[in-house]
Amino acid sequence: MLVDMAHCITFWLTPWSATFRAACLWFTPDTQPLQGRKPNTIAPQWVRPFFVQRWVGEAIAARLAANPQTDAYRFGHDSEPDWEAAAWASYPRAILRQLDEQTVLGIVSMEVERLLRIAQEHPGLVGQVEWTGAALSASEHLAQLYAELKRRHKAMQARALLREELRRFVAWTGNPTREEDAELPAGESAQETDVILAER
């Protein structure tokens, strides 16, 4: 993915990212850095389908509503935001196809967690372009991961798998004694994602 200034501008103006932007902690739709409205038709192809981004934004909003100051991150340093443009590469499709389904779903949660952490950061502290580029990169990765699930299954099943992973993301608290937290295969997923992270 090559993020240019036009992508950074349209991120703030197009509806596809509105749910995520509304979940962010340091601004509201009325105080965000850029104001205005443009149609989704000018949004980049690589963030589609838009419903994936909307569902992710809703999950992040739900998690932050429950605990705005959460610093319990299932994936630790692996889900830290990438503020440098050199890290905003697309996932190689050939490698995604080699991964088992549980790993693909684990990477979904990792990228959603990355967006959660971006939502907790102030754009002015890391740089508006850097903040926007990091959000766009994670959004593209989620679109790629959904496309891989859809390639393996019919659309209805791919959507069901995504919704279930988002439900688990919202419910996760970092408490291993809770059933929702204990059932997640975090260690296995984190190890296998190193394959992809090394290719970025």
N, C-alpha and C positions, 0 to 999 in steps of 0.2 A: 504494500500500500504506500502510495506517495501522497502525503498530506500537503496540500498547498493552502495558501491564504484563503482562497475561495471556499474550500471545505471548512476551514475554521470559522468563517463568517456564516455560512449556511447552517452550521451546527446550531448556532444560537437563534436562528430565525425560522427553522422549519419544524413542523409538528412532530416528526418522528422521534426527536430527542426531548420533547416537552415533558414527558413523564419523568425521565431521569433528571432533567434540569430542575423540575419542581421538588425533587427529593433532596437536592443539595442543601447543605447546612448554612452556607455563608452568603447566599443571595436568594432572592425570590424572583418569579417571572417579571416583577415590576422593577427590580433593582439589578438584574443581570447585566453583564457588561455591554451587550448590544441589544437594541430594541428594534422591533419590526416583525414582519411576518412574510414568509415566502412559502410557496407550495412545495410539497414533498417531491414534486417532479424534478426539482433541481438538486435533490439530495444524491450523493454518490451511490452507485449501484451496489457497492460492497458493504453497505450497512443494511441491505434488505434481506429478508422481508421485515417490514416495519413492525409487525405484531410481535416479533421476537424482542425488539428493542423496547416496546411498550411493556411487555410482560416483565422484562428485566428491571425496568424502571419502577414498576409496581412492587416488585419483590424488595428492591433496595429501600423504597419508601416505607414498606411495612417493617423491615428490619430496623431502620433508623427511628421509626415512630416508637418502637418498643424500647430502644436504647440508643439515643442519639450519640452518646459518648462511648459507644462500644469500641474496645480495642482488642477484642478476642477474635483473632484471625486464624481460621483453620489452616491456611496454607503458608502462614508466616512470611518469610522474605520472598517466596515465590509469587505472592500476589501483590507485592509492592508496586505502586504506579511507576511506569516508565516515562520519565520526563524528557528523555533525550530522543531526538528524531531517529537516531540510528537504531533504536529498539522497536520502531513502529512497523516492522516488517510483517507481511502476511505469513500465516502458517503454511508450510509446504503441504499441498494436498496429498502428495504421495505418502508422506509420513502419517498424516491423519488416517489414511486408509489402512495403515499397518497396525494401528492401535486397537486394542479390544474395546468393547463398548463401555465397560466400567471406567476405563481410563478416559475415554472421550467425555463421559459425563462428569468425571472428576475435574477435567480441564474447564468444562462449562462453569462449574462452581468456582473454580479459581479465578476465571475472568470476571464473573459476577462480583466476587469479593474484591477484585482489583477496582472495579467501578465503584463499589461501596467506599473504598478508601479514597478514591478520587473525589467522591461526593463529600467527603469529610474535610477536604483540603480547600483552602481559599485560593482562587485563581491568581490573585494579586501577589501571593507569597511565592508561588513557583513559576509564575509567568503565565499570562493568559494564553499565549500560543502553545506553550508546553502543556498546560492543563488541558486545553481543548484537544491537542494532538493525542495525548494519552487516552482521553475518553474515546476519541474516534478509533484509536487502535484497538482498544478492548472491545468496542462495539463491532468492529469488523471481525475480530476473532470469534465472537459469539455467533455472528452470521455464518461464518465458515463452519463452525461446529454444528450448528443446526443443519446446514446443507449436508454435512457428512452423515448425520443421523437420518436425514430424509433420503439420502442415497441408499442407506441400508434398509430402511423401512418405508412403508407408505407414510404420507404426510400426517395422517391422523395419529399413527403410532409415534412418529417423531415428535409431534406436538405434546403427546401425553408424557413422553419421557422427559421433555424439557420442563413441562409444568411440574412434574414430580420432583425434579432436581431443584427447581426454584422453591418449591414448598419446603424441601429439606434445608435449603439455604436460609430461608426466613426463620425456620424453627431452631436452627443451630445456635447454641449459646456458649459453646466452649466448655461446658460442664460434662465431663465424661460419664458422670453417674446418670445423666438423663438418657432415656431410651433413644430419643431423636439424635443425640450426639454420638452415643456409643456405636450406633449401627453404621456410621459412615466410614468407609474404608480409606481414610485420609492418607495413611502412611503409604499404602500401595500405590495410590494415585499420584502422590507427590513424587515418588521415585520415578515413575514412568514418564511424568511430564518433563523430566530433565532431558529426555530425548528431543522433544520439540523445542524446549527453551534454548537448547544449544544450537538450533538451526535458525533462530530468529535473527 
